[in-house]
Structure formats: structure tokens, C-alpha cells
Amino acid sequence: MPEAFLLAAGASRRMGAPKPLMPFGNSTVLATMARAFLAAGCRPVSVVHRLEDLPLLEAARALGLRAVVNADPSAGMSSSVAVATETAGAEWLALCPCDMPLLTTGTLSRLTEALGGCEGDVLQPVVAGRRKHPVFVRRAWLRERADRLRGGTPLRELLSETEGASLEFLDCAEFFDFDTPEEYEALVRLARERGVE
């Protein structure tokens, strides 16, 4: 089974508060996402965080998650992916920004189950022709590109260079993420409409 990395080393400047610790239903964004990945069979689930983000570190530990430090988060998400690459032990990694709490166990299970028949190095969900997170990648494929990640090459650029597999989904709402207070409020309203607790 794959291991999951929730990428949470961003500064959340536009949000104005740490996105993983925002309330979501009866819990937080981090806890909701961690439960979904664990229930889908991902082991372990790790949180990639900034060194100084002690509240996130404590929250991750309280949930039984592995905490992994990104010592240079200013280099962008590619630096967090590089850290995940260096830390991973499983054949497959699930890489996901920690701001997508509407992802369900069912969706993640479909993706993890599809890995068994995946002959390529990349598997992504696709909605209406657009590739989404989480991205599932083989550890060996990422390690071959670790220097480029550390050099700041975005993951999306690396993905564009390979012919990965895809899995079609109809529900675009599950892949909703947020960067601003307005987007967060919209996500919370959507969660209420769906009966998320």
C-alpha cells in the first residue's frame, strides 16, 4: 500500500491562518484528511511542515501521524515533495496539499486500488479533463528527479514530462481546495450541504 504525505509547509499568507488547523465539521482539515487517507489504507500518513510550526507538529503527533520537517519551505512545494521523496519507504507515495478535506475514503480507495494494475509511474485523478491532487507516484521515479525538485522544478513540470495513468471522477467538489477566507467559507458551506461532520 502507498504511504501518504500531506504537504503543509506553506505559509498560508492569503488565508491568514494555518490551513491544516482550520475547523472542519467537528474536527480540523488535517484530522479529516488524515482519517480519509488512513481509512483508504495509506500507511504511514506523514505531515510535511515548517520547522517553526509547533502547533501543527503537536496536532500531527496527537493524531498519530509522522511529522517530517521541510527545512527550506521558501523554495515552494517542490521542496516538500523532495523531503517526502527522501523520507519515503513505500513503493508508491500519495502527495496531497493539506487543504482538501472533502476528499472521501471512497475516492482515495479507488485510487489506491488502481495502483495494483498501474504499469506506469504516476496515477492522478481527472475531473472534466483536468488532473487533480492527490498525485500517486512511484518512489523510484521521484528519486530519479530529486535533484530537480531540490532545485525548484515544480512537480507539475515533472508530471508533464511523463505519460501517467489517470482515473476519471465525476464529482469535482471532492477536489475543492482553499487559499483564501472566502474559499474556506465556500468549502465549509459545501461540507454542510453534504452533511459532513
C-alpha positions in Angstrom: 0.0 0.0 0.0 1.1 3.6 -0.6 2.2 6.0 2.1 0.7 9.5 2.1 2.4 12.8 2.5 0.1 15.8 3.4 2.1 18.8 2.3 1.6 21.6 4.9 4.8 23.7 4.8 3.3 26.7 3.1 2.9 30.0 4.9 -0.8 30.3 4.3 -0.4 34.0 3.7 -3.6 34.5 1.7 -5.5 32.5 4.2 -4.1 34.4 7.2 -4.1 31.3 9.4 -2.6 27.8 9.1 -4.9 25.9 6.7 -4.4 22.4 8.2 -5.6 23.5 11.6 -8.8 25.3 10.4 -12.0 23.9 11.8 -13.8 21.5 9.5 -17.0 19.8 10.7 -16.4 18.5 14.2 -12.7 18.4 13.6 -9.9 20.1 11.6 -8.8 20.0 8.0 -5.7 18.0 9.0 -7.6 15.4 11.1 -10.3 14.9 8.4 -7.8 14.3 5.7 -5.6 12.1 7.8 -8.6 9.9 8.7 -9.6 9.5 5.0 -6.1 8.5 3.9 -5.7 6.1 6.7 -9.1 4.5 6.0 -8.1 4.1 2.4 -5.1 2.0 3.5 -2.3 4.5 3.3 0.4 3.8 5.9 2.0 5.8 7.3 0.5 9.2 6.8 3.1 12.0 7.2 2.7 15.7 7.5 5.5 17.8 5.9 5.7 21.0 7.9 7.8 24.1 8.6 10.4 23.8 11.4 8.8 26.6 13.4 5.2 25.4 13.1 4.9 23.8 16.5 1.1 23.8 16.7 0.9 21.7 13.5 3.7 19.4 14.8 1.7 18.9 18.1 -1.5 18.3 16.2 0.1 15.7 13.9 1.6 13.9 16.8 -1.7 13.9 18.7 -3.3 12.2 15.6 -0.5 9.6 15.5 0.9 10.9 12.3 4.5 11.1 11.3 5.9 14.7 11.2 8.5 15.5 8.6 10.3 18.8 8.6 10.9 20.9 5.5 13.9 22.9 6.4 13.6 25.2 3.4 9.9 25.8 2.7 10.6 29.1 1.0 11.6 27.0 -2.1 8.0 26.1 -2.6 6.0 22.9 -2.8 8.8 21.2 -4.8 10.9 21.3 -1.6 8.2 19.5 0.3 8.0 16.8 -2.4 11.8 16.4 -2.2 11.6 15.9 1.5 8.8 13.3 1.0 11.0 11.6 -1.6 13.9 11.3 0.8 11.7 10.1 3.7 9.5 7.6 1.9 9.9 3.8 2.3 7.0 2.5 0.3 6.9 1.8 -3.5 4.1 4.4 -4.0 3.7 7.8 -2.5 0.4 9.8 -2.3 1.2 13.5 -2.4 -1.5 15.9 -1.4 -1.7 19.5 -0.3 -3.2 19.7 3.2 -6.2 21.8 2.1 -8.6 19.3 0.5 -10.8 18.0 3.3 -13.7 16.9 1.1 -11.7 14.0 -0.3 -13.5 10.9 0.7 -12.3 7.4 1.7 -14.1 6.0 -1.3 -12.3 8.2 -3.7 -8.9 7.5 -2.1 -9.6 3.8 -2.0 -10.4 3.8 -5.8 -7.0 5.4 -6.4 -5.1 3.1 -4.1 -6.8 0.0 -5.5 -5.9 1.2 -9.1 -2.2 1.1 -8.2 -2.3 -2.6 -8.4 -2.8 -2.6 -12.1 -0.8 0.6 -12.8 2.1 -0.1 -15.1 3.4 3.5 -15.2 5.0 5.7 -12.6 2.2 8.2 -12.0 -1.5 8.0 -11.3 -3.7 11.0 -11.0 -7.5 11.6 -10.6 -9.0 13.5 -13.5 -12.2 15.6 -13.4 -13.6 17.1 -16.6 -10.3 16.6 -18.3 -8.3 18.3 -15.6 -5.7 16.5 -13.5 -6.1 16.9 -9.7 -4.4 16.0 -6.4 -3.6 13.7 -4.8 -0.9 12.6 -7.1 0.3 9.0 -6.7 3.9 8.5 -7.8 6.5 5.7 -7.6 9.3 6.4 -5.2 11.9 5.3 -7.7 10.6 7.7 -10.3 10.7 10.6 -7.9 14.2 9.8 -6.6 15.5 10.0 -10.2 14.2 13.6 -10.2 15.2 14.5 -6.6 17.9 17.0 -7.7 15.4 18.8 -9.9 12.9 19.0 -7.1 15.5 20.4 -4.8 16.5 22.9 -7.5 12.9 24.2 -7.5 11.4 22.4 -10.5 7.7 22.2 -9.8 6.1 18.8 -9.6 3.6 19.7 -12.3 6.5 20.2 -14.7 7.9 16.8 -13.9 4.5 15.3 -14.3 4.0 16.9 -17.7 7.1 15.1 -19.0 5.7 11.6 -18.3 2.7 9.7 -19.7 1.0 8.9 -16.4 -2.2 6.9 -15.8 -5.4 8.6 -14.8 -8.7 7.7 -13.1 -11.8 9.6 -14.1 -14.1 11.1 -11.4 -17.4 13.0 -11.8 -17.6 14.9 -8.6 -15.4 18.0 -8.8 -16.4 19.2 -5.4 -14.3 16.5 -3.7 -11.2 18.1 -5.1 -12.0 21.6 -3.9 -9.1 23.3 -2.1 -8.8 26.7 -0.5 -6.3 29.5 -0.2 -8.4 32.5 1.0 -11.0 33.1 3.7 -13.7 33.3 1.0 -12.7 29.9 -0.4 -12.7 28.4 3.0 -16.2 29.7 3.8 -17.4 28.3 0.5 -15.8 24.9 1.3 -17.5 24.9 4.8 -20.9 25.7 3.2 -20.4 22.8 0.7 -19.5 20.5 3.5 -22.6 21.4 5.4 -24.7 20.8 2.3 -23.2 17.3 2.1 -23.7 16.5 5.8 -20.1 16.4 6.6 -19.5 16.2 10.4 
